[in-house]
Amino acid sequence: MFDGLATWWDNAELWLAQRWFPLQFLLVIVVLAPLCVGAAWLIDRIVDRVAAWLRPGRGEDVSSRS
């Protein structure tokens, strides 16, 4: 299984490395930009949830929380 994945990755990498540089850049941006935006959105949601969980509730005294 991993051998097939490694072969596929090597072929994809070789194909990309043989392209004209501006096309390489465009292809990388087209693939990575949505992945980075999705990862940033997911991290933002996780941080918001953790911050909401750790923040004292309304009307709760901060000093009473230990």
Phi and psi in degrees as a GROMACS rama.xvg file:
@    title "Ramachandran Plot"
@    xaxis  label "Phi"
@    yaxis  label "Psi"
@TYPE xy
-68.4168  -29.7008  PHE-2
-64.4098  -42.8283  ASP-3
-64.2983  -40.918  GLY-4
-65.1612  -42.0499  LEU-5
-64.6827  -39.8139  ALA-6
-65.0342  -44.692  THR-7
-60.1596  -46.0638  TRP-8
-62.2934  -43.8969  TRP-9
-59.759  -42.4975  ASP-10
-65.8087  -42.4041  ASN-11
-65.1468  -41.4348  ALA-12
-64.8041  -42.3475  GLU-13
-64.7305  -41.9005  LEU-14
-60.9002  -45.5747  TRP-15
-66.7244  -39.6262  LEU-16
-65.9891  -22.4  ALA-17
-88.9954  -3.87823  GLN-18
-79.7758  162.252  ARG-19
-64.484  138.69  TRP-20
-55.5791  -46.4904  PHE-21
-58.571  -34.5599  PRO-22
-69.4589  -38.5845  LEU-23
-57.8322  -48.1029  GLN-24
-59.7947  -47.1407  PHE-25
-61.3281  -44.1732  LEU-26
-64.2741  -41.1006  LEU-27
-64.9666  -42.595  VAL-28
-65.6196  -41.7556  ILE-29
-61.9673  -34.5712  VAL-30
-85.4578  -45.9062  VAL-31
-77.1567  -33.088  LEU-32
-58.4176  -50.9592  ALA-33
-63.6484  -36.2545  PRO-34
-64.5783  -42.5421  LEU-35
-67.8746  -40.3214  CYS-36
-63.6489  -43.0571  VAL-37
-63.7317  -42.081  GLY-38
-65.2915  -41.1468  ALA-39
-63.8926  -41.6249  ALA-40
-63.1681  -43.7029  TRP-41
-63.8375  -44.7988  LEU-42
-62.0522  -40.984  ILE-43
-60.9892  -44.7958  ASP-44
-62.163  -44.371  ARG-45
-63.5013  -45.0238  ILE-46
-63.7182  -41.3749  VAL-47
-60.7071  -43.5636  ASP-48
-65.305  -43.4575  ARG-49
-66.0252  -41.4646  VAL-50
-64.2619  -40.4887  ALA-51
-65.6062  -35.8456  ALA-52
-69.6074  -36.457  TRP-53
-84.1061  -21.5497  LEU-54
-73.205  141.472  ARG-55
-66.3806  146.515  PRO-56
-72.5949  168.765  GLY-57
-64.4383  135.838  ARG-58
79.2425  -7.66501  GLY-59
-85.6686  133.318  GLU-60
-74.8105  131.541  ASP-61
-63.5201  -36.1227  VAL-62
-72.1616  -20.7357  SER-63
-81.539  -11.5905  SER-64
-89.3236  124.536  ARG-65
